[in-house]
Amino acid sequence: MLSSGVHEAWTSVYIPQMLNGTNTIQITSDEGSWITISMGLGGLIGCIITSFLTDTFGRKKTILLTAFPNFIASLLLAYANSVIVFCVARIISGVASGMTIAVIPHYLGEIADPKIRGTLGTIIPIFNLVGFLFINIVGTYLTITVSSLVSSVFPVLLLLTFAWMPESPYYLIMKGNFDGAQKSLKKLKGVSDVLDELNRLKETVVKQIGNRGKIVELFTKKSNRNALLIVFILLNGKQFTGIGPIDAYAQLIFQQIFDNLSPLLITLIYYMTRLIMVIVSSFFADRIGRRPILIVSFFGCAVTLFLLAIYLYMKSHTTVDVTEYRILPILFLEGFAVFYSFLTSVPLTILGELFPMNVKVFASIFYQTYLYIITAVVIKLFQLMTDNFGMEMSFFVFAISCVFHLILIFQFVLETKGQSLEEIQDCLHKSEIKSSR
């Protein structure tokens, strides 16, 4: 996830430099957007191939495989001299990112003790944000070539360190390797007597294999259709907060908002806030519920984005001197960082709760595939709106989107806190999702 974060935020620091022609080649705004969203195409490929790799080669080997496209992408970025090569490098890094997002939650879910599974889940956004911080700091002071060569060290470290981790005992039992599963459990649990746990896992795996679903069941069963609707609402809502463009163009956006402040300084403050709040948010989902978190988060994002849009409008289209109010956009931006941080893990948590085991893998593929598509759409839309109507228009649209999705959450998203998976399925079977609150 560290390498994925580095590649995802790579555009934040280097697209502004390439637009100005101060690093390698000079590009246009349109070319910059294609370099940015090309990573999403690779992500689609990575998600799809991982659905086959995880059960063929195993969770651990699939994670180790992500090191190779990340390493190749870093080398290509280091020596790229055209837009096409940059796009190819980003596609390859996207393949690694798609594989990572698809396999790591799967692996963590199978090796982690249920008591710490939720906490371990925050590892993904935490390492992602650390990658964001790393490339924004390093990229400000180093050329594309040097920073890419430095970044190529991370996949090498993954190979050297993760090779010692045990394979998922679930996977080993699926393949009939019971001795290997027993050794894996001993290493994971830190105890020698794991026979009871091994027998329990055998029963679970046998049930899952005997009840394998089909992808069409996502659309033919009413409960799965209702679950897909909720996932669709949350994914659209999350991406239409504008988080994709903000991450992709962070320094470029902050440079336009803050005239007299270092874009790097604002970027560091912004990502440090998100990093801290992601850690804090992990303690709330099981205490106050998913719906309250979603409602407060979307409302807060709507307000802060709307205020940012007003500030940008006043700065660009009125005679009002906004320099004396320059503390306000910092507060709005930090407010957005706080509210959005609570959205980071909740949709993934809900995804794991809404679908029965026999179709969960298909739901996961749908989630990840659609995530990359909608992220690319929003990033391109942001570039087009900003170039033609100004950045304030983009933030107005994102604010309105937050309000719209807030209404949809009130209407359709059920509360899953404290409910068993069976109870959740009963709620989803009902004709009116909203009646299951």
C-alpha positions as a Python dict, from the first residue, in 0.01 Angstrom:
ca = {
    (1, 'M'): (0, 0, 0),
    (2, 'L'): (298, 233, 53),
    (3, 'S'): (402, 200, -312),
    (4, 'S'): (39, 243, -422),
    (5, 'G'): (15, 563, -221),
    (6, 'V'): (339, 693, -374),
    (7, 'H'): (218, 629, -730),
    (8, 'E'): (-133, 759, -663),
    (9, 'A'): (-7, 1092, -527),
    (10, 'W'): (282, 1115, -775),
    (11, 'T'): (74, 1346, -997),
    (12, 'S'): (12, 1584, -706),
    (13, 'V'): (372, 1697, -701),
    (14, 'Y'): (490, 1637, -1059),
    (15, 'I'): (196, 1739, -1279),
    (16, 'P'): (234, 2108, -1172),
    (17, 'Q'): (607, 2090, -1254),
    (18, 'M'): (539, 1931, -1593),
    (19, 'L'): (270, 2188, -1673),
    (20, 'N'): (533, 2457, -1612),
    (21, 'G'): (799, 2265, -1802),
    (22, 'T'): (1034, 2268, -1503),
    (23, 'N'): (1079, 1889, -1483),
    (24, 'T'): (1153, 1662, -1786),
    (25, 'I'): (885, 1746, -2047),
    (26, 'Q'): (619, 2016, -2071),
    (27, 'I'): (258, 1900, -2096),
    (28, 'T'): (-88, 2050, -2140),
    (29, 'S'): (-368, 2034, -1884),
    (30, 'D'): (-548, 1771, -2093),
    (31, 'E'): (-234, 1555, -2118),
    (32, 'G'): (-188, 1590, -1743),
    (33, 'S'): (-538, 1458, -1680),
    (34, 'W'): (-474, 1152, -1900),
    (35, 'I'): (-147, 1080, -1719),
    (36, 'T'): (-342, 1106, -1394),
    (37, 'I'): (-637, 880, -1481),
    (38, 'S'): (-428, 621, -1670),
    (39, 'M'): (-349, 463, -1333),
    (40, 'G'): (-720, 379, -1306),
    (41, 'L'): (-705, 169, -1624),
    (42, 'G'): (-427, -37, -1471),
    (43, 'G'): (-629, -64, -1153),
    (44, 'L'): (-916, -225, -1346),
    (45, 'I'): (-678, -481, -1493),
    (46, 'G'): (-521, -548, -1152),
    (47, 'C'): (-858, -607, -984),
    (48, 'I'): (-971, -853, -1249),
    (49, 'I'): (-655, -1065, -1265),
    (50, 'T'): (-629, -1077, -885),
    (51, 'S'): (-968, -1247, -861),
    (52, 'F'): (-802, -1545, -1036),
    (53, 'L'): (-455, -1518, -882),
    (54, 'T'): (-565, -1531, -516),
    (55, 'D'): (-719, -1879, -545),
    (56, 'T'): (-457, -2008, -792),
    (57, 'F'): (-128, -1888, -644),
    (58, 'G'): (-243, -1790, -297),
    (59, 'R'): (-285, -1462, -109),
    (60, 'K'): (79, -1430, -3),
    (61, 'K'): (228, -1495, -348),
    (62, 'T'): (-19, -1252, -506),
    (63, 'I'): (91, -981, -263),
    (64, 'L'): (455, -1054, -345),
    (65, 'L'): (374, -1034, -718),
    (66, 'T'): (265, -670, -676),
    (67, 'A'): (631, -579, -618),
    (68, 'F'): (720, -642, -983),
    (69, 'P'): (479, -400, -1156),
    (70, 'N'): (555, -139, -889),
    (71, 'F'): (929, -176, -953),
    (72, 'I'): (889, -165, -1332),
    (73, 'A'): (660, 141, -1309),
    (74, 'S'): (916, 328, -1097),
    (75, 'L'): (1193, 257, -1348),
    (76, 'L'): (976, 371, -1639),
    (77, 'L'): (887, 693, -1458),
    (78, 'A'): (1254, 754, -1386),
    (79, 'Y'): (1347, 753, -1755),
    (80, 'A'): (1020, 857, -1925),
    (81, 'N'): (1052, 1127, -2190),
    (82, 'S'): (703, 1137, -2341),
    (83, 'V'): (340, 1149, -2234),
    (84, 'I'): (284, 796, -2369),
    (85, 'V'): (564, 648, -2157),
    (86, 'F'): (432, 828, -1848),
    (87, 'C'): (85, 686, -1916),
    (88, 'V'): (224, 334, -1964),
    (89, 'A'): (418, 363, -1636),
    (90, 'R'): (103, 481, -1459),
    (91, 'I'): (-102, 194, -1605),
    (92, 'I'): (154, -57, -1478),
    (93, 'S'): (154, 105, -1133),
    (94, 'G'): (-226, 89, -1146),
    (95, 'V'): (-211, -288, -1205),
    (96, 'A'): (-8, -321, -885),
    (97, 'S'): (-247, -91, -698),
    (98, 'G'): (-553, -285, -817),
    (99, 'M'): (-393, -612, -713),
    (100, 'T'): (-302, -466, -374),
    (101, 'I'): (-648, -329, -301),
    (102, 'A'): (-805, -660, -406),
    (103, 'V'): (-582, -902, -215),
    (104, 'I'): (-470, -730, 106),
    (105, 'P'): (-819, -696, 266),
    (106, 'H'): (-874, -1062, 173),
    (107, 'Y'): (-545, -1167, 335),
    (108, 'L'): (-594, -958, 649),
    (109, 'G'): (-948, -1086, 692),
    (110, 'E'): (-826, -1445, 686),
    (111, 'I'): (-522, -1417, 914),
    (112, 'A'): (-643, -1162, 1171),
    (113, 'D'): (-810, -1239, 1500),
    (114, 'P'): (-1171, -1105, 1489),
    (115, 'K'): (-1095, -877, 1785),
    (116, 'I'): (-831, -682, 1590),
    (117, 'R'): (-965, -724, 1236),
    (118, 'G'): (-1119, -377, 1229),
    (119, 'T'): (-802, -215, 1359),
    (120, 'L'): (-586, -405, 1110),
    (121, 'G'): (-813, -280, 833),
    (122, 'T'): (-691, 73, 898),
    (123, 'I'): (-341, -37, 792),
    (124, 'I'): (-448, 4, 428),
    (125, 'P'): (-543, 376, 438),
    (126, 'I'): (-262, 452, 686),
    (127, 'F'): (13, 318, 459),
    (128, 'N'): (-158, 477, 160),
    (129, 'L'): (-145, 818, 328),
    (130, 'V'): (216, 764, 434),
    (131, 'G'): (290, 710, 65),
    (132, 'F'): (109, 1036, -16),
    (133, 'L'): (322, 1223, 238),
    (134, 'F'): (645, 1062, 120),
    (135, 'I'): (613, 1152, -249),
    (136, 'N'): (488, 1505, -175),
    (137, 'I'): (793, 1571, 42),
    (138, 'V'): (1054, 1392, -170),
    (139, 'G'): (907, 1508, -500),
    (140, 'T'): (930, 1872, -399),
    (141, 'Y'): (1307, 1852, -367),
    (142, 'L'): (1407, 1572, -609),
    (143, 'T'): (1365, 1528, -982),
    (144, 'I'): (1130, 1268, -1127),
    (145, 'T'): (1427, 1047, -1209),
    (146, 'V'): (1580, 1052, -861),
    (147, 'S'): (1253, 1021, -667),
    (148, 'S'): (1137, 733, -889),
    (149, 'L'): (1462, 547, -831),
    (150, 'V'): (1424, 604, -456),
    (151, 'S'): (1062, 481, -474),
    (152, 'S'): (1175, 163, -652),
    (153, 'V'): (1327, 54, -320),
    (154, 'F'): (983, -3, -162),
    (155, 'P'): (881, -304, -375),
    (156, 'V'): (1224, -456, -314),
    (157, 'L'): (1169, -415, 61),
    (158, 'L'): (828, -583, 22),
    (159, 'L'): (994, -889, -132),
    (160, 'L'): (1260, -903, 139),
    (161, 'T'): (1024, -863, 434),
    (162, 'F'): (688, -1012, 333),
    (163, 'A'): (846, -1334, 206),
    (164, 'W'): (872, -1441, 571),
    (165, 'M'): (499, -1398, 639),
    (166, 'P'): (278, -1709, 656),
    (167, 'E'): (25, -1795, 387),
    (168, 'S'): (-346, -1768, 470),
    (169, 'P'): (-457, -2088, 649),
    (170, 'Y'): (-791, -2060, 465),
    (171, 'Y'): (-613, -2086, 131),
    (172, 'L'): (-393, -2375, 245),
    (173, 'I'): (-700, -2570, 364),
    (174, 'M'): (-873, -2500, 30),
    (175, 'K'): (-575, -2664, -140),
    (176, 'G'): (-577, -2960, 101),
    (177, 'N'): (-247, -2859, 263),
    (178, 'F'): (-353, -2922, 623),
    (179, 'D'): (4, -2948, 757),
    (180, 'G'): (86, -2612, 603),
    (181, 'A'): (-233, -2461, 746),
    (182, 'Q'): (-141, -2591, 1092),
    (183, 'K'): (207, -2438, 1070),
    (184, 'S'): (59, -2110, 949),
    (185, 'L'): (-188, -2099, 1239),
    (186, 'K'): (89, -2170, 1489),
    (187, 'K'): (290, -1880, 1353),
    (188, 'L'): (-9, -1644, 1344),
    (189, 'K'): (-146, -1738, 1686),
    (190, 'G'): (189, -1778, 1860),
    (191, 'V'): (79, -2106, 2021),
    (192, 'S'): (148, -2473, 1948),
    (193, 'D'): (-201, -2617, 2002),
    (194, 'V'): (-418, -2500, 1710),
    (195, 'L'): (-614, -2820, 1635),
    (196, 'D'): (-949, -2674, 1743),
    (197, 'E'): (-895, -2367, 1526),
    (198, 'L'): (-781, -2586, 1236),
    (199, 'N'): (-1095, -2802, 1257),
    (200, 'R'): (-1315, -2493, 1274),
    (201, 'L'): (-1151, -2350, 962),
    (202, 'K'): (-1192, -2685, 782),
    (203, 'E'): (-1566, -2677, 849),
    (204, 'T'): (-1592, -2317, 733),
    (205, 'V'): (-1402, -2383, 410),
    (206, 'V'): (-1610, -2694, 334),
    (207, 'K'): (-1931, -2492, 376),
    (208, 'Q'): (-1803, -2213, 153),
    (209, 'I'): (-1691, -2452, -122),
    (210, 'G'): (-2027, -2632, -108),
    (211, 'N'): (-2220, -2305, -136),
    (212, 'R'): (-2034, -2127, -415),
    (213, 'G'): (-2244, -1860, -578),
    (214, 'K'): (-2255, -1721, -930),
    (215, 'I'): (-2198, -1365, -1039),
    (216, 'V'): (-2555, -1342, -1175),
    (217, 'E'): (-2683, -1381, -818),
    (218, 'L'): (-2565, -1025, -751),
    (219, 'F'): (-2846, -911, -982),
    (220, 'T'): (-3108, -1187, -957),
    (221, 'K'): (-3147, -1198, -577),
    (222, 'K'): (-3332, -907, -424),
    (223, 'S'): (-3110, -882, -116),
    (224, 'N'): (-2799, -861, -333),
    (225, 'R'): (-2956, -597, -559),
    (226, 'N'): (-3039, -385, -256),
    (227, 'A'): (-2685, -434, -126),
    (228, 'L'): (-2544, -328, -466),
    (229, 'L'): (-2760, -15, -455),
    (230, 'I'): (-2611, 78, -118),
    (231, 'V'): (-2256, 13, -244),
    (232, 'F'): (-2330, 219, -556),
    (233, 'I'): (-2455, 511, -344),
    (234, 'L'): (-2155, 502, -111),
    (235, 'L'): (-1898, 470, -391),
    (236, 'N'): (-2048, 751, -596),
    (237, 'G'): (-2089, 968, -290),
    (238, 'K'): (-1734, 908, -168),
    (239, 'Q'): (-1573, 987, -503),
    (240, 'F'): (-1797, 1286, -576),
    (241, 'T'): (-1666, 1458, -265),
    (242, 'G'): (-1381, 1534, -506),
    (243, 'I'): (-1128, 1327, -313),
    (244, 'G'): (-977, 1180, -631),
    (245, 'P'): (-890, 1516, -789),
    (246, 'I'): (-777, 1659, -454),
    (247, 'D'): (-534, 1370, -406),
    (248, 'A'): (-421, 1374, -769),
    (249, 'Y'): (-376, 1752, -794),
    (250, 'A'): (-319, 1844, -428),
    (251, 'Q'): (-31, 2088, -473),
    (252, 'L'): (-183, 2241, -787),
    (253, 'I'): (-514, 2301, -608),
    (254, 'F'): (-354, 2435, -292),
    (255, 'Q'): (-133, 2666, -498),
    (256, 'Q'): (-443, 2827, -647),
    (257, 'I'): (-625, 2855, -315),
    (258, 'F'): (-332, 2979, -108),
    (259, 'D'): (-130, 3252, -281),
    (260, 'N'): (122, 3327, -10),
    (261, 'L'): (166, 2985, 148),
    (262, 'S'): (383, 2693, 41),
    (263, 'P'): (173, 2426, -138),
    (264, 'L'): (398, 2164, 24),
    (265, 'L'): (327, 2299, 372),
    (266, 'I'): (-50, 2294, 314),
    (267, 'T'): (-25, 1946, 160),
    (268, 'L'): (164, 1812, 462),
    (269, 'I'): (-85, 1965, 707),
    (270, 'Y'): (-375, 1826, 503),
    (271, 'Y'): (-241, 1470, 482),
    (272, 'M'): (-121, 1463, 842),
    (273, 'T'): (-473, 1561, 948),
    (274, 'R'): (-621, 1282, 739),
    (275, 'L'): (-368, 1031, 871),
    (276, 'I'): (-446, 1117, 1232),
    (277, 'M'): (-821, 1117, 1174),
    (278, 'V'): (-817, 781, 991),
    (279, 'I'): (-655, 631, 1301),
    (280, 'V'): (-909, 804, 1527),
    (281, 'S'): (-1206, 702, 1307),
    (282, 'S'): (-1124, 332, 1348),
    (283, 'F'): (-1255, 353, 1706),
    (284, 'F'): (-1594, 497, 1614),
    (285, 'A'): (-1760, 269, 1357),
    (286, 'D'): (-1856, 0, 1610),
    (287, 'R'): (-1948, 254, 1879),
    (288, 'I'): (-2180, 501, 1709),
    (289, 'G'): (-2278, 307, 1396),
    (290, 'R'): (-2225, 338, 1022),
    (291, 'R'): (-2522, 560, 931),
    (292, 'P'): (-2442, 839, 1181),
    (293, 'I'): (-2082, 846, 1059),
    (294, 'L'): (-2193, 864, 695),
    (295, 'I'): (-2452, 1134, 764),
    (296, 'V'): (-2216, 1356, 962),
    (297, 'S'): (-1932, 1301, 715),
    (298, 'F'): (-2130, 1389, 402),
    (299, 'F'): (-2290, 1689, 573),
    (300, 'G'): (-1950, 1814, 689),
    (301, 'C'): (-1794, 1761, 345),
    (302, 'A'): (-2083, 1948, 180),
    (303, 'V'): (-2045, 2249, 411),
    (304, 'T'): (-1665, 2273, 385),
    (305, 'L'): (-1663, 2228, 5),
    (306, 'F'): (-1936, 2490, -35),
    (307, 'L'): (-1742, 2739, 178),
    (308, 'L'): (-1424, 2669, -22),
    (309, 'A'): (-1618, 2732, -344),
    (310, 'I'): (-1751, 3063, -211),
    (311, 'Y'): (-1400, 3171, -110),
    (312, 'L'): (-1261, 3086, -455),
    (313, 'Y'): (-1550, 3266, -626),
    (314, 'M'): (-1494, 3580, -419),
    (315, 'K'): (-1122, 3561, -488),
    (316, 'S'): (-1159, 3521, -866),
    (317, 'H'): (-1479, 3707, -957),
    (318, 'T'): (-1525, 3990, -707),
    (319, 'T'): (-1332, 4293, -591),
    (320, 'V'): (-1333, 4170, -232),
    (321, 'D'): (-984, 4154, -84),
    (322, 'V'): (-972, 3803, 60),
    (323, 'T'): (-612, 3819, 182),
    (324, 'E'): (-725, 3919, 530),
    (325, 'Y'): (-941, 3603, 541),
    (326, 'R'): (-670, 3361, 426),
    (327, 'I'): (-699, 3159, 747),
    (328, 'L'): (-1052, 3058, 640),
    (329, 'P'): (-963, 2828, 347),
    (330, 'I'): (-713, 2650, 572),
    (331, 'L'): (-992, 2586, 821),
    (332, 'F'): (-1228, 2474, 543),
    (333, 'L'): (-967, 2239, 398),
    (334, 'E'): (-880, 2090, 736),
    (335, 'G'): (-1251, 2052, 809),
    (336, 'F'): (-1293, 1861, 485),
    (337, 'A'): (-993, 1640, 577),
    (338, 'V'): (-1153, 1559, 914),
    (339, 'F'): (-1499, 1480, 777),
    (340, 'Y'): (-1374, 1282, 478),
    (341, 'S'): (-1143, 1068, 695),
    (342, 'F'): (-1447, 901, 848),
    (343, 'L'): (-1556, 794, 498),
    (344, 'T'): (-1226, 619, 430),
    (345, 'S'): (-1305, 280, 583),
    (346, 'V'): (-1685, 273, 634),
    (347, 'P'): (-1782, 177, 274),
    (348, 'L'): (-1535, -115, 281),
    (349, 'T'): (-1668, -221, 622),
    (350, 'I'): (-2025, -214, 493),
    (351, 'L'): (-1921, -405, 181),
    (352, 'G'): (-1801, -689, 403),
    (353, 'E'): (-2131, -694, 591),
    (354, 'L'): (-2393, -666, 314),
    (355, 'F'): (-2313, -966, 96),
    (356, 'P'): (-2334, -1337, 182),
    (357, 'M'): (-2010, -1535, 164),
    (358, 'N'): (-2095, -1714, -161),
    (359, 'V'): (-2106, -1389, -366),
    (360, 'K'): (-1872, -1171, -162),
    (361, 'V'): (-1581, -1218, -400),
    (362, 'F'): (-1796, -1101, -695),
    (363, 'A'): (-1918, -803, -494),
    (364, 'S'): (-1558, -716, -412),
    (365, 'I'): (-1460, -726, -781),
    (366, 'F'): (-1759, -503, -865),
    (367, 'Y'): (-1665, -260, -589),
    (368, 'Q'): (-1302, -228, -693),
    (369, 'T'): (-1375, -212, -1066),
    (370, 'Y'): (-1640, 53, -1030),
    (371, 'L'): (-1419, 245, -787),
    (372, 'Y'): (-1147, 287, -1050),
    (373, 'I'): (-1400, 382, -1319),
    (374, 'I'): (-1578, 647, -1115),
    (375, 'T'): (-1248, 786, -982),
    (376, 'A'): (-1121, 836, -1339),
    (377, 'V'): (-1451, 997, -1440),
    (378, 'V'): (-1444, 1243, -1148),
    (379, 'I'): (-1077, 1336, -1207),
    (380, 'K'): (-1143, 1405, -1577),
    (381, 'L'): (-1463, 1594, -1493),
    (382, 'F'): (-1270, 1809, -1245),
    (383, 'Q'): (-1012, 1899, -1510),
    (384, 'L'): (-1280, 1991, -1766),
    (385, 'M'): (-1488, 2197, -1520),
    (386, 'T'): (-1183, 2374, -1378),
    (387, 'D'): (-1040, 2459, -1721),
    (388, 'N'): (-1372, 2590, -1853),
    (389, 'F'): (-1551, 2735, -1550),
    (390, 'G'): (-1291, 2771, -1274),
    (391, 'M'): (-1206, 2561, -972),
    (392, 'E'): (-1488, 2715, -769),
    (393, 'M'): (-1740, 2549, -1002),
    (394, 'S'): (-1584, 2207, -936),
    (395, 'F'): (-1616, 2255, -560),
    (396, 'F'): (-1976, 2378, -596),
    (397, 'V'): (-2063, 2061, -790),
    (398, 'F'): (-1891, 1839, -532),
    (399, 'A'): (-2075, 2016, -248),
    (400, 'I'): (-2412, 1967, -420),
    (401, 'S'): (-2322, 1602, -481),
    (402, 'C'): (-2258, 1554, -108),
    (403, 'V'): (-2605, 1690, -28),
    (404, 'F'): (-2763, 1466, -292),
    (405, 'H'): (-2591, 1154, -159),
    (406, 'L'): (-2677, 1253, 197),
    (407, 'I'): (-3044, 1233, 98),
    (408, 'L'): (-2986, 892, -61),
    (409, 'I'): (-2816, 768, 256),
    (410, 'F'): (-3117, 876, 465),
    (411, 'Q'): (-3344, 692, 224),
    (412, 'F'): (-3159, 373, 139),
    (413, 'V'): (-2857, 293, 358),
    (414, 'L'): (-2935, 66, 651),
    (415, 'E'): (-2757, 52, 986),
    (416, 'T'): (-2548, -263, 1028),
    (417, 'K'): (-2400, -191, 1370),
    (418, 'G'): (-2466, -470, 1620),
    (419, 'Q'): (-2653, -686, 1365),
    (420, 'S'): (-2555, -1037, 1266),
    (421, 'L'): (-2498, -1111, 899),
    (422, 'E'): (-2825, -1307, 899),
    (423, 'E'): (-3019, -1009, 1039),
    (424, 'I'): (-2864, -782, 777),
    (425, 'Q'): (-2971, -1024, 502),
    (426, 'D'): (-3327, -1024, 640),
    (427, 'C'): (-3331, -644, 624),
    (428, 'L'): (-3207, -647, 267),
    (429, 'H'): (-3482, -890, 167),
    (430, 'K'): (-3750, -640, 268),
    (431, 'S'): (-3917, -442, -5),
    (432, 'E'): (-3826, -106, 150),
    (433, 'I'): (-3461, -74, 251),
    (434, 'K'): (-3537, 233, 460),
    (435, 'S'): (-3768, 29, 684),
    (436, 'S'): (-3472, -172, 809),
    (437, 'R'): (-3320, 107, 1015),
}
